Amino acid sequence: MGKTRSAGARGKAPGAPAGVRGCRARPSANPFEVKVNRQKFQVLGRKTRHDVGLPGVSRARALQKRTQTLLKEYKERDKSNIFRDKRFGEYNSNISPEEKMMKRFALEQQRQHEKKSIYNLNEDEELTHYGQSLADIEKHNDIVDSDSDAEDRGVLSAELTAAHFGGGGGPLHKKTSQQHGEEGQQPKSRKELIEELIAKSRQEKRERQAQREDALELTEKLDQDWKEIQTILARKTPKSESRGGKEKPKPDAYDMMVRELGFEMKAPPSNRMKTEEELAQEERERLKCLEAERLRRMLGKEEGEHIKRPKHMSADDLSDGFVLDKDDRRLLSYKDGKMNVEEEPSGEASSSESEGEEGKGSSEGDPEESDGPDGPSGLESDVQSKDGSERTQEEQRPNPGERSIADDREAARAELPYMFAAPESYEELKSLLSGRSMEEQLLVVERIQKCNHPSLAVGNKAKLEKLFGFLLEYVGDLATSDPPDLGGINKLVVQLYNLCQMFPEAASSAVKFVLRDAMHDMEGMVETTGRAAFPGLDVLVYLKIAGMLFPTSDFRHPVVTPALLCLSQLLTKCPIQSLQDVVKGLFVCCLFLDYVSLSQRFIPELVNFLVGILYIAAPNKQSQGYTLVHPFRALGKNSELLLVSDKEATTTWHRRSLPLQWAGRLKAQTETEANHTRLSCLAVCLALVQRCVTVYGALPSFHDIVQPLRALLMEHLAARSCPPELQELSRSILTEMEKQPKHYRPLVCEKSKPVPLKLFTPRLVKVLEFGKKQGCTKEEQERKRLIHKHKREFKGAVREIRKDNQFLARMQLSEIMERDAERKRKVKQLFNSLATQEGEWKALKRKKFKK
């Protein structure tokens, strides 16, 4: 133990546990083990780290640091060595020691009292029951009501008990000896003592009886007194006095209503609401039953064929297997105190039907029964022999049953089917809807949706998504037909809306595809001819439907936003060349106002188009206060398209709405009818201007927006060539414009950059850096430096955590190995002791055997 180790030997570090190996400080370093970090280039200002270092020094330091910190925390992880003195006032220097002791004693007494008396009642108050203390009741000193001696068991005195069961040597002799010593008389005999005890017990019994009678009398008296004062305590008058007093007040309306509501019958519990899947399944089953009924009538099958018909009964049939085929019970009811019994609705009809059923049942009987003498064949022969002439007359008459069956077949064939399969193409849908009225078409579409609900089968969702696109294409065909069926389109929009609510993504895709196709056609026309024409009525209907199916007040919408762009393109790229174009343009303006009615979004294309319509209808074009933009021109062929110079047409014109059919195709008109159409277009334009004033009245720049419209309206009023109704409408619009509040903008200074003074300062030019940092700004360089530093620190933290985990794993492994070695040592010791005992036992056994 006194020998020292060499410098190169390794051993355990001082203070380190078993299994932890450390390094001792070396007196001299081996030159071959010294690590030297050489630099290839000398860089000015760069700090070098660890130029020369010894191997294992940093590792030993890190191990020592972990041993002092991490290992200490690991060993003390489940220990709590903190002692806190929780006595009262221990850390309060303002309280004297005497006060501390007094307070601690008081708290201890209070704590003990709380533990003992936590379930005890208050001892200061005496609880009573019917005037008797509960403490006395618990003693069970009840008064015996019976006079018999049998009930006095357990009430014997101590003297009597000693006399009878004491054996003569107990307290009885002691007492007699004491009496003899006191009185100086002779002791009493056993018989005298027993008689004396019996007399004393009887006297005590009489006293108890007297006490019981006195207690009963006092109780009765107390009850009478209590009854007299009870009425006074409750403040109630006796019944005799209350009868002679005033009558009870009648209940008011509120009290009567409360009582009625109390006796009112409660509402019975209703059935739960069915889910959408259950409703769809029930509707499909209903349509399936109706379709089966229609097919049965179309094929001529009778309604009662599936019912079991009665067979022929012979004369000797005892009716053993009689079963009620029909419920002939009648409903019993009472009306005005008299009994009502429902009668059969049509006696003759029922009798004729029963006869017909019997005839059919006899004809459908078994062949074996028909051969017998009692069979129906014999009866029919008798009937034929008797009434042959009558049968020939009936055969000549037409059978009303056959005629009704034929009529039912025709009606069933003409009836609309109840079950429809979802169409796979547009041609299939068109074949289903063609040749039918609009009500039947709507019914077909509705039944297709009900029969192919998404909850009924897996592929129904894709089928109904296709149905939306087919219906949209069918609406376009209705709009392009001659004449366009606008009423049918209006009714089909409901079905489109229902499908859009079920499948919004598929509906938006279909509408976007239609609008994209229309815009592509318009752009192709602009590229080829240089100008575009207003699209057909189908595209306008699609734009109207898009505004009805999707929300138009959103800031950005996947369907409405492209629709707004399409409308603006129509108003800016399509020139006005005819009255039909004017009607289409005004319809687009109406759509624009419908789209922005909630969001109040300003549309400059709308205002410019209305200004152009008013310009081509103005007689005196002064062009003051407004400017025309494309597609309108100040001079040209169509610059006076809506100008009306005929006074007779002005006087005979009556205001009416423009039919949308004119947007599809405008019929040939006379000059007067054309002037009437121009005035109607002008009236619609003025109505749109009035709506613009209502929608954009709250905008701060409202007066700047409507300045061109105000100038053109003034020109129309100055010319006085319009009908009085239009002039009055123009005046009301101008008045409404003036009533709108003016929003003034606050004065602000002009935002201009100050001119700097010329200074003779050197111009600094940044030197370009080569490598990864080339072309980076100062902020970018700082950002990259911080990123690099964060990355380096993160790697170092991960490395240290990994080393800590490895250190803890080594400590745990060393502990496990120590425990295993200790366990093996103890097991080995036990085995050795057992082997020693076994050897001793065998030796002892051999000795016994030898003996």
For each residue, the residues with C-beta under 8 A, 3 or more apart:
1:
2:
3:
4:
5: 9 11 24
6: 9
7: 26 27 28
8: 26
9: 5 6
10: 21 22 23 24
11: 5 21 22 24
12: 16 18 20 21 22
13: 16 20 21 22 23 24 60 63 64 67
14: 22
15: 67 68
16: 12 13 20 21 22 63 64 67
17: 20 67 71 811 814
18: 12 814 818
19: 810 811 813 814 817 818
20: 12 13 16 17 63 67 71 810 811 814
21: 10 11 12 13 16
22: 10 11 12 13 14 16 60 63 64 67
23: 10 13 56 57 59 60
24: 5 10 11 13
25:
26: 7 8 29 54
27: 7
28: 7
29: 26 33 34 54
30: 33 34
31: 34
32:
33: 29 30 54 55
34: 29 30 31 52 53 54
35: 50 52 53 54 55
36: 51 52
37: 48 50 51 52 53
38:
39: 42 43 48
40:
41:
42: 39
43: 39 46
44:
45:
46: 43
47:
48: 37 39 51
49:
50: 35 37 53
51: 36 37 48
52: 34 35 36 37
53: 34 35 37 50 57 58
54: 26 29 33 34 35 57
55: 33 35
56: 23 59 60
57: 23 53 54 60 61
58: 53 61 62
59: 23 56 62 63
60: 13 22 23 56 57 63 64
61: 57 58 64 65
62: 58 59 65 66 803
63: 13 16 20 22 59 60 66 67 807
64: 13 16 22 60 61 67 68
65: 61 62 68 69
66: 62 63 69 70 71 803 804 807
67: 13 15 16 17 20 22 63 64 70 71 72
68: 15 64 65 71 72
69: 65 66 72 73
70: 66 67 73 74 804 807 808
71: 17 20 66 67 68 74 75 807 811
72: 67 68 69 75 76
73: 69 70 76 77
74: 70 71 77 808 811
75: 71 72
76: 72 73 79 81
77: 73 74
78:
79: 76
80:
81: 76
82:
83:
84:
85: 90 91
86: 90
87: 90 100 104
88: 100 103 104 107
89: 92 95 99 100 103 104
90: 85 86 87 100
91: 85
92: 89 95
93:
94:
95: 89 92 99 100 103
96: 99 100
97: 100 101
98: 101 102
99: 89 95 96 102 103
100: 87 88 89 90 95 96 97 103 104
101: 97 98 104 105
102: 98 99 105 106
103: 88 89 95 99 100 106 107
104: 87 88 89 100 101 107 108
105: 101 102 108 109
106: 102 103 109 110
107: 88 103 104 110 111
108: 104 105 111 112
109: 105 106 112 113
110: 106 107 113 114
111: 107 108 114 115
112: 108 109 115 116
113: 109 110 116 117
114: 110 111 117 118
115: 111 112 118
116: 112 113 120
117: 113 114 120
118: 114 115
119:
120: 116 117 123
121: 125 127
122: 125
123: 120
124:
125: 121 122
126: 133 134 135
127: 121 133 134
128: 131 132 133 134
129: 132 134 137
130:
131: 128 222
132: 128 129 136 137
133: 126 127 128 136 137
134: 126 127 128 129 137 138
135: 126 138 139
136: 132 133 139 141
137: 129 132 133 134 140
138: 134 135
139: 135 136
140: 137
141: 136
142:
143: 208 211 212 215
144: 151 152 208 212
145: 212
146: 150 151
147: 209
148: 151 152
149: 152
150: 146 153
151: 144 146 148
152: 144 148 149 155 156 201 205
153: 150
154:
155: 152
156: 152 160 161 201
157: 160 161 197 200 201
158: 161 162 171
159: 162 163 171 172 175 193 197
160: 156 157 163 164 197 201
161: 156 157 158 164 165 166
162: 158 159 165 166 170 171 172
163: 159 160 166 172 190 193 194 197
164: 160 161
165: 161 162
166: 161 162 163 169 170 171 172
167: 170
168: 172 173 190
169: 166 173
170: 162 166 167 173 174
171: 158 159 162 166 174 175
172: 159 162 163 166 168 175 176 193
173: 168 169 170 176 177
174: 170 171 177 178
175: 159 171 172 178 179
176: 172 173 179 180 187 188 193
177: 173 174 180 181 187
178: 174 175 181 182
179: 175 176 182 183 185 187
180: 176 177 183 184 185 186 187
181: 177 178 184
182: 178 179
183: 179 180
184: 180 181
185: 179 180
186: 180
187: 176 177 179 180
188: 176 192 193 196
189: 192 193
190: 163 168 193 194
191: 194 195
192: 188 189 195 196
193: 159 163 172 176 188 189 190 196 197
194: 163 190 191 197 198
195: 191 192 198 199
196: 188 192 193 199 200
197: 157 159 160 163 193 194 200 201
198: 194 195 201 202
199: 195 196 202 203
200: 157 196 197 203 204
201: 152 156 157 160 197 198 204 205
202: 198 199 205 206
203: 199 200 206 207
204: 200 201 207 208
205: 152 201 202 208 209
206: 202 203 209 210
207: 203 204 210 211
208: 143 144 204 205 211 212
209: 147 205 206 212 213
210: 206 207 213 214
211: 143 207 208 214 215
212: 143 144 145 208 209 215 216
213: 209 210 216 217
214: 210 211 217 218
215: 143 211 212 218 219
216: 212 213 219 220
217: 213 214 220 221
218: 214 215 221 222
219: 215 216 222 223
220: 216 217 223 224
221: 217 218 224 225
222: 131 218 219 225 226
223: 219 220 226 227
224: 220 221 227 228
225: 221 222 228 229
226: 222 223 229 230
227: 223 224 230 231
228: 224 225 231 232
229: 225 226 232 233
230: 226 227 233 234
231: 227 228 234 236 237 238
232: 228 229 235
233: 229 230
234: 230 231
235: 232
236: 231
237: 231 241 242 245
238: 231 241 242
239: 242 243
240: 243 244
241: 237 238 244 245
242: 237 238 239 245
243: 239 240
244: 240 241
245: 237 241 242
246:
247:
248:
249:
250:
251: 255 256 259
252: 255 256
253: 256 257
254: 257 258
255: 251 252 258 259
256: 251 252 253 259 260
257: 253 254 260 261
258: 254 255 261 262
259: 251 255 256 262 263
260: 256 257 263 264
261: 257 258 264
262: 258 259
263: 259 260
264: 260 261
265:
266:
267: 270
268:
269:
270: 267
271:
272:
273:
274: 278 279 282
275: 278 279
276: 279 280 455
277: 280 281 453 455
278: 274 275 281 282
279: 274 275 276 282 283
280: 276 277 283 284 450 453 455 456
281: 277 278 284 285 455 456
282: 274 278 279 285 286
283: 279 280 286 287 450 453
284: 280 281 287 288 450 451 453 456
285: 281 282 288 289
286: 282 283 289 290
287: 283 284 290 291 418 419 447 450 451
288: 284 285 291 292 418 419
289: 285 286 292 293
290: 286 287 293 294 418
291: 287 288 294 295 417 418 419
292: 288 289 295 296
293: 289 290 296 297
294: 290 291 297 298 412 415 417 418
295: 291 292 298 299 412
296: 292 293 299 301 303
297: 293 294 300 301 408 409 411 412
298: 294 295 409 412 413
299: 295 296 409
300: 297 405 406 408 409
301: 296 297 305
302: 305 405
303: 296
304: 307 357
305: 301 302
306:
307: 304 325
308: 325
309: 357 360 361 364
310: 313 325 357 358 361
311: 361 365 366 369
312: 361 362 365 369 375 376
313: 310 317 319
314: 317 372 374
315: 374
316:
317: 313 314
318:
319: 313 322
320:
321:
322: 319
323:
324: 327 328
325: 307 308 310
326:
327: 324
328: 324
329:
330: 341 342 343
331: 341 342
332: 339 340 341
333: 339 340 342
334: 337 338 339 340
335: 338 340
336:
337: 334
338: 334 335
339: 332 333 334
340: 332 333 334 335
341: 330 331 332
342: 330 331 333
343: 330
344: 347 350
345: 349
346: 349 350
347: 344 350 351
348: 351 352
349: 345 346 352 353
350: 344 346 347 353 354
351: 347 348 354 355
352: 348 349 355 356
353: 349 350 356 357
354: 350 351 357 358
355: 351 352 358 359
356: 352 353 359 360 401
357: 304 309 310 353 354 360 361
358: 310 354 355 361 362
359: 355 356 362 363
360: 309 356 357 363 364
361: 309 310 311 312 357 358 364 365
362: 312 358 359 365 376 380
363: 359 360 376
364: 309 360 361
365: 311 312 361 362 369 370 375 376
366: 311 369 370
367: 370 371
368: 371 372
369: 311 312 365 366 372 375 376
370: 365 366 367 375 376 377
371: 367 368 375 377
372: 314 368 369 375
373: 378
374: 314 315 378
375: 312 365 369 370 371 372 378 379
376: 312 362 363 365 369 370 379 380
377: 370 371 380 381
378: 373 374 375 381 382
379: 375 376 382 383
380: 362 376 377 383 384
381: 377 378 384 385
382: 378 379 385 386
383: 379 380 386 387
384: 380 381 387 388 391
385: 381 382 388
386: 382 383
387: 383 384 390 391
388: 384 385 391 392
389: 392 393
390: 387 393 394
391: 384 387 388 394 395
392: 388 389 395 396
393: 389 390 396 397
394: 390 391 397
395: 391 392
396: 392 393
397: 393 394
398: 402 403
399: 402 403
400: 403 404
401: 356 404 405
402: 398 399 405 406
403: 398 399 400 406 407
404: 400 401 407 408
405: 300 302 401 402 408 409
406: 300 402 403 409 410
407: 403 404 410 411
408: 297 300 404 405 411 412
409: 297 298 299 300 405 406 412 413
410: 406 407 413 414
411: 297 407 408 414 415
412: 294 295 297 298 408 409 415
413: 298 409 410
414: 410 411
415: 294 411 412
416: 436 440 443 444
417: 291 294 420 447
418: 287 288 290 291 294 447
419: 287 288 291 447 451
420: 417 432 444 447 448 451
421: 448 451 452
422: 448 451 452 460 463 464 466 467
423: 426 428 429 432 448 466 467 470
424: 428 463 466
425: 428 429 470
426: 423 429 430 470 473 474
427: 430 431
428: 423 424 425 431 432
429: 423 425 426 432 433 467 470 471 474
430: 426 427 433 434 474 477
431: 427 428 434
432: 420 423 428 429 444
433: 429 430 436 441 444 445 474
434: 430 431
435:
436: 416 433 440 441 444
437: 440 441
438: 441 442 485 487 488 491
439: 442 443
440: 416 436 437 443 444
441: 433 436 437 438 444 445 488 492
442: 438 439 445 446 491 492 494 495
443: 416 439 440 446 447
444: 416 420 432 433 436 440 441 447 448
445: 433 441 442 448 449 467 471 492 495
446: 442 443 449 450 495
447: 287 417 418 419 420 443 444 450 451
448: 420 421 422 423 444 445 451 452 467
449: 445 446 452 453 464 467 495 498 499
450: 280 283 284 287 446 447 453
451: 284 287 419 420 421 422 447 448 456
452: 421 422 448 449 456 457 460 463 464
453: 277 280 283 284 449 450 456 460
454: 460 461 464 502
455: 276 277 280 281 460
456: 280 281 284 451 452 453 460
457: 452 460
458: 461
459: 462 463
460: 422 452 453 454 455 456 457 463 464
461: 454 458 464 465 503
462: 459 465 466
463: 422 424 452 459 460 466 467
464: 422 449 452 454 460 461 467 468 499 502 503
465: 461 462 468 469 503 506
466: 422 423 424 462 463 469 470
467: 422 423 429 445 448 449 463 464 470 471 499
468: 464 465 471 472 496 499 500 503 506 507 510
469: 465 466 472 473 506 510 513
470: 423 425 426 429 466 467 473 474
471: 429 445 467 468 474 475 492 495 496 499
472: 468 469 475 476 496 510 511 514 542 545
473: 426 469 470 476 477
474: 426 429 430 433 470 471 477 478 492
475: 471 472 478 479 489 492 493 496 538 541 542 545
476: 472 473 479 480 514 538 541 542
477: 430 473 474 480 481 538
478: 474 475 481 484 485 488 489 492
479: 475 476 484 485 486 489 536 537 538 540 541 664
480: 476 477 484 536 537 538 664
481: 477 478 484 485
482: 664 665
483: 661 664 665
484: 478 479 480 481 489 537 660 661 664
485: 438 478 479 481 488 489
486: 479 489 490 660 661
487: 438 490 491
488: 438 441 478 485 491 492
489: 475 478 479 484 485 486 492 493 541
490: 486 487 493
491: 438 442 487 488 494
492: 441 442 445 471 474 475 478 488 489 495 496
493: 475 489 490 496 497 545 548
494: 442 491 497 498
495: 442 445 446 449 471 492 498 499
496: 468 471 472 475 492 493 499 500 507 545 549
497: 493 494 500 501 548 549
498: 449 494 495 501 502
499: 449 464 467 468 471 495 496 502 503 507
500: 468 496 497 503 504 507 549 550
501: 497 498 504
502: 454 464 498 499
503: 461 464 465 468 499 500 506 507
504: 500 501 507 508
505: 508 509
506: 465 468 469 503 509 510
507: 468 496 499 500 503 504 510 511 549
508: 504 505 511 512 550 558 559
509: 505 506 512 513
510: 468 469 472 506 507 513 514
511: 472 507 508 514 515 542 545 546 549 550 559
512: 508 509 515 516 558 559 562
513: 469 509 510 516 517
514: 472 476 510 511 517 518 539 542
515: 511 512 518 519 542 543 546 559 562 563 566
516: 512 513 519 520 562
517: 513 514 520 521
518: 514 515 521 522 535 539 542 566
519: 515 516 522 523 566 569
520: 516 517 523 524
521: 517 518 524 525 535
522: 518 519 525 526 532 535 569 570 573 574
523: 519 520 526 527
524: 520 521 527 528
525: 521 522 528 529 531 532 533
526: 522 523 529 530 531 532 573
527: 523 524
528: 524 525
529: 525 526 532
530: 526
531: 525 526 573 574 575 631
532: 522 525 526 529 573 574
533: 525 574 577 581
534: 570 574 580 581 584 585
535: 518 521 522 538 539 540 570
536: 479 480 539 540 664
537: 479 480 484 540 541 660 663 664
538: 475 476 477 479 480 535 541 542
539: 514 518 535 536 542 543
540: 479 535 536 537 543 544 584 587 588 591 663
541: 475 476 479 489 537 538 544 545
542: 472 475 476 511 514 515 518 538 539 545 546
543: 515 539 540 546 547 563 566 567 588 591
544: 540 541 547 548 591
545: 472 475 493 496 511 541 542 548 549
546: 511 515 542 543 549 550 559 560 563
547: 543 544 550 552 560 563 591 594 595
548: 493 497 544 545
549: 496 497 500 507 511 545 546 559
550: 500 508 511 546 547 557 559 560
551: 554 557 560
552: 547 557 560 594 595 596 597 598 599
553: 598 599
554: 551 557 560
555: 599
556: 561
557: 550 551 552 554 560 561
558: 508 512 561 562
559: 508 511 512 515 546 549 550 562 563
560: 546 547 550 551 552 554 557 563 564 595
561: 556 557 558 564 565
562: 512 515 516 558 559 565 566
563: 515 543 546 547 559 560 566 567 595
564: 560 561 567 568 592 595
565: 561 562 568 569
566: 515 518 519 543 562 563 569 570
567: 543 563 564 570 571 588 591 592 595 605
568: 564 565 571 572 603 605
569: 519 522 565 566 572 573
570: 522 534 535 566 567 573 574 585 588
571: 567 568 574 585 588 589 592 605 606 608 609
572: 568 569 605 608 629 630 631
573: 522 526 531 532 569 570 630 631
574: 522 531 532 533 534 570 571 581 585 631
575: 531 581 630 631 632 638
576: 581 582 585 612 616 631 632 638 641
577: 533 581 638
578: 581 582 641 666
579: 582 583 641 662 666 674 677 678 681
580: 534 583 584 662 663 665 666
581: 533 534 574 575 576 577 578 584 585
582: 576 578 579 585 586 613 641 642 681
583: 579 580 586 587 658 662 663 666 681
584: 534 540 580 581 587 588 663
585: 534 570 571 574 576 581 582 588 589 609 613
586: 582 583 589 590 613 658 681 684 685 688
587: 540 583 584 590 591 660 663
588: 540 543 567 570 571 584 585 591 592 609
589: 571 585 586 592 593 606 609 610 688
590: 586 587 593 594 688
591: 540 543 544 547 567 587 588 594 595
592: 564 567 571 588 589 595 596 603 605 606
593: 589 590 596 597 606 688 691 692 695
594: 547 552 590 591 597
595: 547 552 560 563 564 567 591 592
596: 552 592 593 599 600 601 602 603 695
597: 552 593 594 600 695
598: 552 553
599: 552 553 555 596
600: 596 597 695 696 698 699
601: 596
602: 596 696 699 705
603: 568 592 596 606 607
604: 607 608
605: 567 568 571 572 592 608 609
606: 571 589 592 593 603 609 610 692
607: 603 604 610 611 692 705 706 708 709
608: 571 572 604 605 611 612 629
609: 571 585 588 589 605 606 612 613
610: 589 606 607 613 614 685 688 689 692 709
611: 607 608 614 615 626 628 632 708 709 712
612: 576 608 609 615 616 628 629 631 632
613: 582 585 586 609 610 616 617 642 681 682 685
614: 610 611 617 618 682 685 689 709 712 713 716
615: 611 612 618 621 626 628 632 634 639 712
616: 576 612 613 632 638 639 640 641 642 643
617: 613 614 642 643 644 678 681 682 685 716
618: 614 615 621 643 712 715 716 719
619: 643 645 715 719 721
620: 715 718 719
621: 615 618 634 639 715
622: 715
623: 626 627 634
624: 711
625: 707 708 710 711
626: 611 615 623 707 708 709 711 712
627: 623 708
628: 611 612 615 632 633 634
629: 572 608 612 632
630: 572 573 575
631: 531 572 573 574 575 576 612
632: 575 576 611 612 615 616 628 629
633: 628 636 638 639
634: 615 621 623 628 639
635: 639
636: 633 639
637:
638: 575 576 577 616 633 641
639: 615 616 621 633 634 635 636
640: 616 643
641: 576 578 579 582 616 638 678
642: 582 613 616 617 678 681 682
643: 616 617 618 619 640 678
644: 617 649 650 675 678 679 721 722
645: 619 721
646: 649 650 671 672 675
647: 650 651
648: 651 652 672
649: 644 646 652 653 671 672 675 676 679
650: 644 646 647 653 675 679 721 722 723
651: 647 648 723
652: 648 649 672 676
653: 649 650 675 676 679 680 723
654:
655: 680 683 725
656: 680
657: 680 684
658: 583 586 662 677 680 681 684
659: 662
660: 484 486 537 587 663 664
661: 483 484 486 664 665
662: 579 580 583 658 659 665 666 677
663: 537 540 580 583 584 587 660
664: 479 480 482 483 484 536 537 660 661
665: 482 483 580 661 662
666: 578 579 580 583 662 669
667:
668:
669: 666 673 674 677
670: 673 674
671: 646 649 674 675
672: 646 648 649 652 675 676
673: 669 670 676 677
674: 579 669 670 671 677 678
675: 644 646 649 650 653 671 672 678 679
676: 649 652 653 672 673 679 680
677: 579 658 662 669 673 674 680 681
678: 579 617 641 642 643 644 674 675 681 682
679: 644 649 650 653 675 676 682 683 722 723 726
680: 653 655 656 657 658 676 677 683 684
681: 579 582 583 586 613 617 642 658 677 678 684 685
682: 613 614 617 642 678 679 685 686 722 726
683: 655 679 680 686 687 725 726 729
684: 586 657 658 680 681 687 688
685: 586 610 613 614 617 681 682 688 689
686: 682 683 689 690 726 729 730 733
687: 683 684 690 691 729
688: 586 589 590 593 610 684 685 691 692
689: 610 614 685 686 692 693 709 713 733
690: 686 687 693 694 729 732 733 736
691: 593 687 688 694 695
692: 593 606 607 610 688 689 695 696 706 709
693: 689 690 696 697 706 733 736 737 740
694: 690 691 697 736
695: 593 596 597 600 691 692
696: 600 602 692 693 699 702 705 706
697: 693 694 702 736 740
698: 600 702
699: 600 602 696 702 705 743
700: 743 745
701: 704 705 743
702: 696 697 698 699 705 706 740 743
703: 706 707 737 740 742
704: 701 707
705: 602 607 696 699 701 702
706: 607 692 693 696 702 703 709 710 737
707: 625 626 703 704 710 711
708: 607 611 625 626 627 711 712
709: 607 610 611 614 626 689 692 706 712 713 737
710: 625 706 707 713 714 734 737
711: 624 625 626 707 708 714 715
712: 611 614 615 618 626 708 709 715 716
713: 614 689 709 710 716 717 730 733 734
714: 710 711 717 718 734
715: 618 619 620 621 622 711 712 718 719
716: 614 617 618 712 713 719 722 726 727 730
717: 713 714 720 727 730 731 734
718: 620 714 715
719: 618 619 620 715 716 722
720: 717 727
721: 619 644 645 650
722: 644 650 679 682 716 719 726 727 730
723: 650 651 653 679 726 727
724: 727 728
725: 655 683 728 729
726: 679 682 683 686 716 722 723 729 730
727: 716 717 720 722 723 724 730 731
728: 724 725 731 732
729: 683 686 687 690 725 726 732 733
730: 686 713 716 717 722 726 727 733 734
731: 717 727 728 734 735
732: 690 728 729 735 736
733: 686 689 690 693 713 729 730 736 737
734: 710 713 714 717 730 731 737 738
735: 731 732 738 739
736: 690 693 694 697 732 733 739 740
737: 693 703 706 709 710 733 734 740
738: 734 735
739: 735 736
740: 693 697 702 703 736 737
741:
742: 703
743: 699 700 701 702
744:
745: 700
746:
747:
748: 751
749:
750:
751: 748
752:
753:
754:
755:
756: 759
757:
758:
759: 756
760:
761:
762:
763:
764:
765:
766:
767:
768: 774 775
769: 773 774 776
770: 774
771: 774
772:
773: 769 776 781 784
774: 768 769 770 771
775: 768
776: 769 773 780 781 784
777: 780 781
778: 781 782
779: 782 783
780: 776 777 783 784
781: 773 776 777 778 784 785
782: 778 779 785 786
783: 779 780 786 787
784: 773 776 780 781 787 788
785: 781 782 788 789
786: 782 783 789 790
787: 783 784 790 791
788: 784 785 791 792
789: 785 786 792 793
790: 786 787 793 794
791: 787 788 794 795
792: 788 789 795 796
793: 789 790 796 797
794: 790 791 797 798
795: 791 792 798 799
796: 792 793 799 800
797: 793 794 800 801
798: 794 795 801 802
799: 795 796 802 803
800: 796 797 803 804
801: 797 798 804 805
802: 798 799 805 806
803: 62 66 799 800 806 807
804: 66 70 800 801 807 808
805: 801 802 808 809
806: 802 803 809 810
807: 63 66 70 71 803 804 810 811
808: 70 74 804 805 811 812
809: 805 806 812 813
810: 19 20 806 807 813 814
811: 17 19 20 71 74 807 808 814 815
812: 808 809 815 816
813: 19 809 810 816 817
814: 17 18 19 20 810 811 817 818
815: 811 812 818 819
816: 812 813 819 820
817: 19 813 814 820 821
818: 18 19 814 815 821 822
819: 815 816 822 823
820: 816 817 823 824
821: 817 818 824 825
822: 818 819 825 826
823: 819 820 826 827
824: 820 821 827 828
825: 821 822 828 829
826: 822 823 829 830
827: 823 824 830 831
828: 824 825 831 832
829: 825 826 832 833
830: 826 827 833 834
831: 827 828 834 835
832: 828 829 835 836
833: 829 830 836 837
834: 830 831 837 838
835: 831 832 838 839
836: 832 833 839 840
837: 833 834 840 841
838: 834 835 841 842
839: 835 836 842 843
840: 836 837 843 844
841: 837 838 844 845
842: 838 839 845 846
843: 839 840 846 847
844: 840 841 847 848
845: 841 842 848 849
846: 842 843 849 850
847: 843 844 850 851
848: 844 845 851
849: 845 846
850: 846 847
851: 847 848
